[in-house]
């Protein structure tokens, strides 16, 4: 199974509490933070909620 590099590219300031909590659950706290997550349904669901704040690339 592949992994995903997820980078926070937009600020969390002024976002809904749920959106900030989703970003924090992925380990993203500030702009430029990068995390590697497994490519599964749970991660894809989180990306769908805040995808416009993220840059996602696949790691092989």
mmCIF file of the N, C-alpha and C atoms, coordinates in Angstrom:
data_MODEL
# 
_entry.id   MODEL 
# 
loop_
_atom_site.group_PDB 
_atom_site.id 
_atom_site.type_symbol 
_atom_site.label_atom_id 
_atom_site.label_alt_id 
_atom_site.label_comp_id 
_atom_site.label_asym_id 
_atom_site.label_entity_id 
_atom_site.label_seq_id 
_atom_site.pdbx_PDB_ins_code 
_atom_site.Cartn_x 
_atom_site.Cartn_y 
_atom_site.Cartn_z 
_atom_site.occupancy 
_atom_site.B_iso_or_equiv 
_atom_site.pdbx_formal_charge 
_atom_site.auth_seq_id 
_atom_site.auth_comp_id 
_atom_site.auth_asym_id 
_atom_site.auth_atom_id 
_atom_site.pdbx_PDB_model_num 
ATOM 1   N N  . UNK A 1 1  ? 0.841   -1.178 0.000  1.00 0.00 ? 1  UNK A N  1 
ATOM 2   C CA . UNK A 1 1  ? 0.000   0.000  0.000  1.00 0.00 ? 1  UNK A CA 1 
ATOM 3   C C  . UNK A 1 1  ? 0.888   1.243  0.000  1.00 0.00 ? 1  UNK A C  1 
ATOM 4   N N  . UNK A 1 2  ? 0.497   2.227  -0.769 1.00 0.00 ? 2  UNK A N  1 
ATOM 5   C CA . UNK A 1 2  ? 1.278   3.457  -0.903 1.00 0.00 ? 2  UNK A CA 1 
ATOM 6   C C  . UNK A 1 2  ? 1.005   4.405  0.265  1.00 0.00 ? 2  UNK A C  1 
ATOM 7   N N  . UNK A 1 3  ? 1.882   5.369  0.395  1.00 0.00 ? 3  UNK A N  1 
ATOM 8   C CA . UNK A 1 3  ? 1.718   6.424  1.399  1.00 0.00 ? 3  UNK A CA 1 
ATOM 9   C C  . UNK A 1 3  ? 1.483   7.748  0.698  1.00 0.00 ? 3  UNK A C  1 
ATOM 10  N N  . UNK A 1 4  ? 0.982   8.713  1.445  1.00 0.00 ? 4  UNK A N  1 
ATOM 11  C CA . UNK A 1 4  ? 0.717   10.049 0.919  1.00 0.00 ? 4  UNK A CA 1 
ATOM 12  C C  . UNK A 1 4  ? 1.519   11.073 1.696  1.00 0.00 ? 4  UNK A C  1 
ATOM 13  N N  . UNK A 1 5  ? 2.198   11.971 0.985  1.00 0.00 ? 5  UNK A N  1 
ATOM 14  C CA . UNK A 1 5  ? 2.813   13.141 1.598  1.00 0.00 ? 5  UNK A CA 1 
ATOM 15  C C  . UNK A 1 5  ? 1.750   14.222 1.633  1.00 0.00 ? 5  UNK A C  1 
ATOM 16  N N  . UNK A 1 6  ? 1.464   14.745 2.800  1.00 0.00 ? 6  UNK A N  1 
ATOM 17  C CA . UNK A 1 6  ? 0.433   15.763 2.943  1.00 0.00 ? 6  UNK A CA 1 
ATOM 18  C C  . UNK A 1 6  ? 1.074   17.003 3.531  1.00 0.00 ? 6  UNK A C  1 
ATOM 19  N N  . UNK A 1 7  ? 0.911   18.136 2.836  1.00 0.00 ? 7  UNK A N  1 
ATOM 20  C CA . UNK A 1 7  ? 1.513   19.398 3.248  1.00 0.00 ? 7  UNK A CA 1 
ATOM 21  C C  . UNK A 1 7  ? 0.420   20.441 3.440  1.00 0.00 ? 7  UNK A C  1 
ATOM 22  N N  . UNK A 1 8  ? 0.478   21.156 4.563  1.00 0.00 ? 8  UNK A N  1 
ATOM 23  C CA . UNK A 1 8  ? -0.469  22.243 4.826  1.00 0.00 ? 8  UNK A CA 1 
ATOM 24  C C  . UNK A 1 8  ? 0.018   23.488 4.102  1.00 0.00 ? 8  UNK A C  1 
ATOM 25  N N  . UNK A 1 9  ? -0.777  23.996 3.152  1.00 0.00 ? 9  UNK A N  1 
ATOM 26  C CA . UNK A 1 9  ? -0.348  25.140 2.345  1.00 0.00 ? 9  UNK A CA 1 
ATOM 27  C C  . UNK A 1 9  ? -1.146  26.408 2.619  1.00 0.00 ? 9  UNK A C  1 
ATOM 28  N N  . UNK A 1 10 ? -2.260  26.297 3.327  1.00 0.00 ? 10 UNK A N  1 
ATOM 29  C CA . UNK A 1 10 ? -3.053  27.468 3.697  1.00 0.00 ? 10 UNK A CA 1 
ATOM 30  C C  . UNK A 1 10 ? -3.231  27.491 5.207  1.00 0.00 ? 10 UNK A C  1 
ATOM 31  N N  . UNK A 1 11 ? -3.408  28.674 5.749  1.00 0.00 ? 11 UNK A N  1 
ATOM 32  C CA . UNK A 1 11 ? -3.506  28.873 7.186  1.00 0.00 ? 11 UNK A CA 1 
ATOM 33  C C  . UNK A 1 11 ? -4.786  28.272 7.766  1.00 0.00 ? 11 UNK A C  1 
ATOM 34  N N  . UNK A 1 12 ? -4.698  27.902 9.035  1.00 0.00 ? 12 UNK A N  1 
ATOM 35  C CA . UNK A 1 12 ? -5.868  27.399 9.756  1.00 0.00 ? 12 UNK A CA 1 
ATOM 36  C C  . UNK A 1 12 ? -6.619  28.522 10.474 1.00 0.00 ? 12 UNK A C  1 
ATOM 37  N N  . UNK A 1 13 ? -6.072  29.737 10.436 1.00 0.00 ? 13 UNK A N  1 
ATOM 38  C CA . UNK A 1 13 ? -6.732  30.874 11.088 1.00 0.00 ? 13 UNK A CA 1 
ATOM 39  C C  . UNK A 1 13 ? -8.094  31.140 10.457 1.00 0.00 ? 13 UNK A C  1 
ATOM 40  N N  . UNK A 1 14 ? -9.091  31.297 11.287 1.00 0.00 ? 14 UNK A N  1 
ATOM 41  C CA . UNK A 1 14 ? -10.428 31.609 10.816 1.00 0.00 ? 14 UNK A CA 1 
ATOM 42  C C  . UNK A 1 14 ? -11.212 30.417 10.307 1.00 0.00 ? 14 UNK A C  1 
ATOM 43  N N  . UNK A 1 15 ? -10.663 29.229 10.385 1.00 0.00 ? 15 UNK A N  1 
ATOM 44  C CA . UNK A 1 15 ? -11.365 28.019 9.927  1.00 0.00 ? 15 UNK A CA 1 
ATOM 45  C C  . UNK A 1 15 ? -12.281 27.514 11.031 1.00 0.00 ? 15 UNK A C  1 
ATOM 46  N N  . UNK A 1 16 ? -13.231 26.687 10.649 1.00 0.00 ? 16 UNK A N  1 
ATOM 47  C CA . UNK A 1 16 ? -14.128 26.076 11.622 1.00 0.00 ? 16 UNK A CA 1 
ATOM 48  C C  . UNK A 1 16 ? -13.335 25.165 12.557 1.00 0.00 ? 16 UNK A C  1 
ATOM 49  N N  . UNK A 1 17 ? -13.847 25.013 13.764 1.00 0.00 ? 17 UNK A N  1 
ATOM 50  C CA . UNK A 1 17 ? -13.174 24.199 14.772 1.00 0.00 ? 17 UNK A CA 1 
ATOM 51  C C  . UNK A 1 17 ? -12.969 22.759 14.303 1.00 0.00 ? 17 UNK A C  1 
ATOM 52  N N  . UNK A 1 18 ? -13.943 22.216 13.586 1.00 0.00 ? 18 UNK A N  1 
ATOM 53  C CA . UNK A 1 18 ? -13.837 20.852 13.075 1.00 0.00 ? 18 UNK A CA 1 
ATOM 54  C C  . UNK A 1 18 ? -12.705 20.722 12.059 1.00 0.00 ? 18 UNK A C  1 
ATOM 55  N N  . UNK A 1 19 ? -12.532 21.745 11.226 1.00 0.00 ? 19 UNK A N  1 
ATOM 56  C CA . UNK A 1 19 ? -11.478 21.713 10.218 1.00 0.00 ? 19 UNK A CA 1 
ATOM 57  C C  . UNK A 1 19 ? -10.097 21.782 10.867 1.00 0.00 ? 19 UNK A C  1 
ATOM 58  N N  . UNK A 1 20 ? -9.954  22.617 11.885 1.00 0.00 ? 20 UNK A N  1 
ATOM 59  C CA . UNK A 1 20 ? -8.688  22.720 12.607 1.00 0.00 ? 20 UNK A CA 1 
ATOM 60  C C  . UNK A 1 20 ? -8.391  21.400 13.307 1.00 0.00 ? 20 UNK A C  1 
ATOM 61  N N  . UNK A 1 21 ? -9.400  20.790 13.901 1.00 0.00 ? 21 UNK A N  1 
ATOM 62  C CA . UNK A 1 21 ? -9.215  19.515 14.592 1.00 0.00 ? 21 UNK A CA 1 
ATOM 63  C C  . UNK A 1 21 ? -8.800  18.418 13.612 1.00 0.00 ? 21 UNK A C  1 
ATOM 64  N N  . UNK A 1 22 ? -9.356  18.433 12.416 1.00 0.00 ? 22 UNK A N  1 
ATOM 65  C CA . UNK A 1 22 ? -8.981  17.449 11.397 1.00 0.00 ? 22 UNK A CA 1 
ATOM 66  C C  . UNK A 1 22 ? -7.519  17.615 11.001 1.00 0.00 ? 22 UNK A C  1 
ATOM 67  N N  . UNK A 1 23 ? -7.092  18.851 10.796 1.00 0.00 ? 23 UNK A N  1 
ATOM 68  C CA . UNK A 1 23 ? -5.688  19.111 10.445 1.00 0.00 ? 23 UNK A CA 1 
ATOM 69  C C  . UNK A 1 23 ? -4.762  18.672 11.577 1.00 0.00 ? 23 UNK A C  1 
ATOM 70  N N  . UNK A 1 24 ? -5.129  18.978 12.809 1.00 0.00 ? 24 UNK A N  1 
ATOM 71  C CA . UNK A 1 24 ? -4.301  18.587 13.955 1.00 0.00 ? 24 UNK A CA 1 
ATOM 72  C C  . UNK A 1 24 ? -4.236  17.075 14.101 1.00 0.00 ? 24 UNK A C  1 
ATOM 73  N N  . UNK A 1 25 ? -5.326  16.382 13.799 1.00 0.00 ? 25 UNK A N  1 
ATOM 74  C CA . UNK A 1 25 ? -5.315  14.921 13.905 1.00 0.00 ? 25 UNK A CA 1 
ATOM 75  C C  . UNK A 1 25 ? -4.377  14.282 12.879 1.00 0.00 ? 25 UNK A C  1 
ATOM 76  N N  . UNK A 1 26 ? -4.077  15.020 11.822 1.00 0.00 ? 26 UNK A N  1 
ATOM 77  C CA . UNK A 1 26 ? -3.144  14.545 10.804 1.00 0.00 ? 26 UNK A CA 1 
ATOM 78  C C  . UNK A 1 26 ? -1.714  14.992 11.108 1.00 0.00 ? 26 UNK A C  1 
ATOM 79  N N  . UNK A 1 27 ? -1.528  15.745 12.188 1.00 0.00 ? 27 UNK A N  1 
ATOM 80  C CA . UNK A 1 27 ? -0.195  16.195 12.574 1.00 0.00 ? 27 UNK A CA 1 
ATOM 81  C C  . UNK A 1 27 ? 0.217   17.498 11.924 1.00 0.00 ? 27 UNK A C  1 
ATOM 82  N N  . UNK A 1 28 ? -0.744  18.247 11.390 1.00 0.00 ? 28 UNK A N  1 
ATOM 83  C CA . UNK A 1 28 ? -0.468  19.509 10.709 1.00 0.00 ? 28 UNK A CA 1 
ATOM 84  C C  . UNK A 1 28 ? -0.852  20.663 11.621 1.00 0.00 ? 28 UNK A C  1 
ATOM 85  N N  . UNK A 1 29 ? 0.111   21.483 11.995 1.00 0.00 ? 29 UNK A N  1 
ATOM 86  C CA . UNK A 1 29 ? -0.141  22.577 12.930 1.00 0.00 ? 29 UNK A CA 1 
ATOM 87  C C  . UNK A 1 29 ? 0.027   23.948 12.295 1.00 0.00 ? 29 UNK A C  1 
ATOM 88  N N  . UNK A 1 30 ? 1.021   24.092 11.409 1.00 0.00 ? 30 UNK A N  1 
ATOM 89  C CA . UNK A 1 30 ? 1.284   25.397 10.816 1.00 0.00 ? 30 UNK A CA 1 
ATOM 90  C C  . UNK A 1 30 ? 1.618   25.234 9.337  1.00 0.00 ? 30 UNK A C  1 
ATOM 91  N N  . UNK A 1 31 ? 1.574   26.316 8.593  1.00 0.00 ? 31 UNK A N  1 
ATOM 92  C CA . UNK A 1 31 ? 1.848   26.282 7.162  1.00 0.00 ? 31 UNK A CA 1 
ATOM 93  C C  . UNK A 1 31 ? 3.237   25.700 6.924  1.00 0.00 ? 31 UNK A C  1 
ATOM 94  N N  . UNK A 1 32 ? 3.316   24.784 5.968  1.00 0.00 ? 32 UNK A N  1 
ATOM 95  C CA . UNK A 1 32 ? 4.588   24.162 5.625  1.00 0.00 ? 32 UNK A CA 1 
ATOM 96  C C  . UNK A 1 32 ? 4.826   22.834 6.305  1.00 0.00 ? 32 UNK A C  1 
ATOM 97  N N  . UNK A 1 33 ? 4.009   22.482 7.287  1.00 0.00 ? 33 UNK A N  1 
ATOM 98  C CA . UNK A 1 33 ? 4.145   21.182 7.947  1.00 0.00 ? 33 UNK A CA 1 
ATOM 99  C C  . UNK A 1 33 ? 3.828   20.065 6.952  1.00 0.00 ? 33 UNK A C  1 
ATOM 100 N N  . UNK A 1 34 ? 4.647   19.022 6.990  1.00 0.00 ? 34 UNK A N  1 
ATOM 101 C CA . UNK A 1 34 ? 4.463   17.873 6.103  1.00 0.00 ? 34 UNK A CA 1 
ATOM 102 C C  . UNK A 1 34 ? 4.356   16.620 6.957  1.00 0.00 ? 34 UNK A C  1 
ATOM 103 N N  . UNK A 1 35 ? 3.440   15.746 6.578  1.00 0.00 ? 35 UNK A N  1 
ATOM 104 C CA . UNK A 1 35 ? 3.287   14.468 7.258  1.00 0.00 ? 35 UNK A CA 1 
ATOM 105 C C  . UNK A 1 35 ? 3.100   13.372 6.220  1.00 0.00 ? 35 UNK A C  1 
ATOM 106 N N  . UNK A 1 36 ? 3.489   12.163 6.576  1.00 0.00 ? 36 UNK A N  1 
ATOM 107 C CA . UNK A 1 36 ? 3.289   11.005 5.710  1.00 0.00 ? 36 UNK A CA 1 
ATOM 108 C C  . UNK A 1 36 ? 2.204   10.155 6.343  1.00 0.00 ? 36 UNK A C  1 
ATOM 109 N N  . UNK A 1 37 ? 1.150   9.903  5.580  1.00 0.00 ? 37 UNK A N  1 
ATOM 110 C CA . UNK A 1 37 ? 0.003   9.134  6.061  1.00 0.00 ? 37 UNK A CA 1 
ATOM 111 C C  . UNK A 1 37 ? -0.229  7.956  5.122  1.00 0.00 ? 37 UNK A C  1 
ATOM 112 N N  . UNK A 1 38 ? -0.779  6.855  5.641  1.00 0.00 ? 38 UNK A N  1 
ATOM 113 C CA . UNK A 1 38 ? -1.111  5.725  4.765  1.00 0.00 ? 38 UNK A CA 1 
ATOM 114 C C  . UNK A 1 38 ? -2.277  6.094  3.850  1.00 0.00 ? 38 UNK A C  1 
ATOM 115 N N  . UNK A 1 39 ? -2.269  5.536  2.661  1.00 0.00 ? 39 UNK A N  1 
ATOM 116 C CA . UNK A 1 39 ? -3.339  5.795  1.698  1.00 0.00 ? 39 UNK A CA 1 
ATOM 117 C C  . UNK A 1 39 ? -4.479  4.822  1.964  1.00 0.00 ? 39 UNK A C  1 
ATOM 118 N N  . UNK A 1 40 ? -5.395  5.217  2.850  1.00 0.00 ? 40 UNK A N  1 
ATOM 119 C CA . UNK A 1 40 ? -6.546  4.374  3.165  1.00 0.00 ? 40 UNK A CA 1 
ATOM 120 C C  . UNK A 1 40 ? -7.807  5.236  3.216  1.00 0.00 ? 40 UNK A C  1 
ATOM 121 N N  . UNK A 1 41 ? -8.940  4.605  3.472  1.00 0.00 ? 41 UNK A N  1 
ATOM 122 C CA . UNK A 1 41 ? -10.214 5.323  3.464  1.00 0.00 ? 41 UNK A CA 1 
ATOM 123 C C  . UNK A 1 41 ? -10.284 6.409  4.532  1.00 0.00 ? 41 UNK A C  1 
ATOM 124 N N  . UNK A 1 42 ? -9.732  6.159  5.704  1.00 0.00 ? 42 UNK A N  1 
ATOM 125 C CA . UNK A 1 42 ? -9.772  7.136  6.788  1.00 0.00 ? 42 UNK A CA 1 
ATOM 126 C C  . UNK A 1 42 ? -8.996  8.396  6.404  1.00 0.00 ? 42 UNK A C  1 
ATOM 127 N N  . UNK A 1 43 ? -7.814  8.224  5.853  1.00 0.00 ? 43 UNK A N  1 
ATOM 128 C CA . UNK A 1 43 ? -7.005  9.366  5.439  1.00 0.00 ? 43 UNK A CA 1 
ATOM 129 C C  . UNK A 1 43 ? -7.673  10.103 4.290  1.00 0.00 ? 43 UNK A C  1 
ATOM 130 N N  . UNK A 1 44 ? -8.212  9.381  3.335  1.00 0.00 ? 44 UNK A N  1 
ATOM 131 C CA . UNK A 1 44 ? -8.903  10.011 2.202  1.00 0.00 ? 44 UNK A CA 1 
ATOM 132 C C  . UNK A 1 44 ? -10.117 10.820 2.672  1.00 0.00 ? 44 UNK A C  1 
ATOM 133 N N  . UNK A 1 45 ? -10.806 10.332 3.696  1.00 0.00 ? 45 UNK A N  1 
ATOM 134 C CA . UNK A 1 45 ? -11.943 11.067 4.251  1.00 0.00 ? 45 UNK A CA 1 
ATOM 135 C C  . UNK A 1 45 ? -11.518 12.380 4.874  1.00 0.00 ? 45 UNK A C  1 
ATOM 136 N N  . UNK A 1 46 ? -10.398 12.367 5.577  1.00 0.00 ? 46 UNK A N  1 
ATOM 137 C CA . UNK A 1 46 ? -9.880  13.594 6.182  1.00 0.00 ? 46 UNK A CA 1 
ATOM 138 C C  . UNK A 1 46 ? -9.453  14.584 5.111  1.00 0.00 ? 46 UNK A C  1 
ATOM 139 N N  . UNK A 1 47 ? -8.818  14.072 4.062  1.00 0.00 ? 47 UNK A N  1 
ATOM 140 C CA . UNK A 1 47 ? -8.385  14.941 2.968  1.00 0.00 ? 47 UNK A CA 1 
ATOM 141 C C  . UNK A 1 47 ? -9.594  15.571 2.288  1.00 0.00 ? 47 UNK A C  1 
ATOM 142 N N  . UNK A 1 48 ? -10.672 14.825 2.155  1.00 0.00 ? 48 UNK A N  1 
ATOM 143 C CA . UNK A 1 48 ? -11.877 15.346 1.509  1.00 0.00 ? 48 UNK A CA 1 
ATOM 144 C C  . UNK A 1 48 ? -12.466 16.516 2.295  1.00 0.00 ? 48 UNK A C  1 
ATOM 145 N N  . UNK A 1 49 ? -12.321 16.497 3.614  1.00 0.00 ? 49 UNK A N  1 
ATOM 146 C CA . UNK A 1 49 ? -12.887 17.559 4.446  1.00 0.00 ? 49 UNK A CA 1 
ATOM 147 C C  . UNK A 1 49 ? -12.115 18.862 4.341  1.00 0.00 ? 49 UNK A C  1 
ATOM 148 N N  . UNK A 1 50 ? -10.777 18.774 4.224  1.00 0.00 ? 50 UNK A N  1 
ATOM 149 C CA . UNK A 1 50 ? -9.958  19.995 4.227  1.00 0.00 ? 50 UNK A CA 1 
ATOM 150 C C  . UNK A 1 50 ? -8.983  20.017 3.050  1.00 0.00 ? 50 UNK A C  1 
ATOM 151 N N  . UNK A 1 51 ? -9.349  19.393 1.966  1.00 0.00 ? 51 UNK A N  1 
ATOM 152 C CA . UNK A 1 51 ? -8.466  19.269 0.818  1.00 0.00 ? 51 UNK A CA 1 
ATOM 153 C C  . UNK A 1 51 ? -8.003  20.581 0.227  1.00 0.00 ? 51 UNK A C  1 
ATOM 154 N N  . UNK A 1 52 ? -8.812  21.613 0.343  1.00 0.00 ? 52 UNK A N  1 
ATOM 155 C CA . UNK A 1 52 ? -8.454  22.921 -0.231 1.00 0.00 ? 52 UNK A CA 1 
ATOM 156 C C  . UNK A 1 52 ? -7.339  23.617 0.574  1.00 0.00 ? 52 UNK A C  1 
ATOM 157 N N  . UNK A 1 53 ? -7.010  23.077 1.747  1.00 0.00 ? 53 UNK A N  1 
ATOM 158 C CA . UNK A 1 53 ? -5.920  23.622 2.558  1.00 0.00 ? 53 UNK A CA 1 
ATOM 159 C C  . UNK A 1 53 ? -4.619  22.841 2.353  1.00 0.00 ? 53 UNK A C  1 
ATOM 160 N N  . UNK A 1 54 ? -4.687  21.741 1.621  1.00 0.00 ? 54 UNK A N  1 
ATOM 161 C CA . UNK A 1 54 ? -3.572  20.795 1.555  1.00 0.00 ? 54 UNK A CA 1 
ATOM 162 C C  . UNK A 1 54 ? -3.004  20.647 0.153  1.00 0.00 ? 54 UNK A C  1 
ATOM 163 N N  . UNK A 1 55 ? -1.778  20.137 0.123  1.00 0.00 ? 55 UNK A N  1 
ATOM 164 C CA . UNK A 1 55 ? -1.152  19.676 -1.106 1.00 0.00 ? 55 UNK A CA 1 
ATOM 165 C C  . UNK A 1 55 ? -0.801  18.209 -0.857 1.00 0.00 ? 55 UNK A C  1 
ATOM 166 N N  . UNK A 1 56 ? -1.337  17.325 -1.675 1.00 0.00 ? 56 UNK A N  1 
ATOM 167 C CA . UNK A 1 56 ? -1.180  15.890 -1.455 1.00 0.00 ? 56 UNK A CA 1 
ATOM 168 C C  . UNK A 1 56 ? -0.409  15.284 -2.634 1.00 0.00 ? 56 UNK A C  1 
ATOM 169 N N  . UNK A 1 57 ? 0.650   14.532 -2.311 1.00 0.00 ? 57 UNK A N  1 
ATOM 170 C CA . UNK A 1 57 ? 1.393   13.796 -3.332 1.00 0.00 ? 57 UNK A CA 1 
ATOM 171 C C  . UNK A 1 57 ? 1.571   12.360 -2.869 1.00 0.00 ? 57 UNK A C  1 
ATOM 172 N N  . UNK A 1 58 ? 1.654   11.453 -3.835 1.00 0.00 ? 58 UNK A N  1 
ATOM 173 C CA . UNK A 1 58 ? 1.799   10.036 -3.512 1.00 0.00 ? 58 UNK A CA 1 
ATOM 174 C C  . UNK A 1 58 ? 3.267   9.667  -3.425 1.00 0.00 ? 58 UNK A C  1 
ATOM 175 N N  . UNK A 1 59 ? 3.612   8.890  -2.401 1.00 0.00 ? 59 UNK A N  1 
ATOM 176 C CA . UNK A 1 59 ? 4.963   8.374  -2.230 1.00 0.00 ? 59 UNK A CA 1 
ATOM 177 C C  . UNK A 1 59 ? 4.937   6.904  -2.604 1.00 0.00 ? 59 UNK A C  1 
ATOM 178 N N  . UNK A 1 60 ? 5.872   6.500  -3.441 1.00 0.00 ? 60 UNK A N  1 
ATOM 179 C CA . UNK A 1 60 ? 5.878   5.095  -3.894 1.00 0.00 ? 60 UNK A CA 1 
ATOM 180 C C  . UNK A 1 60 ? 6.856   4.270  -3.113 1.00 0.00 ? 60 UNK A C  1 
# 
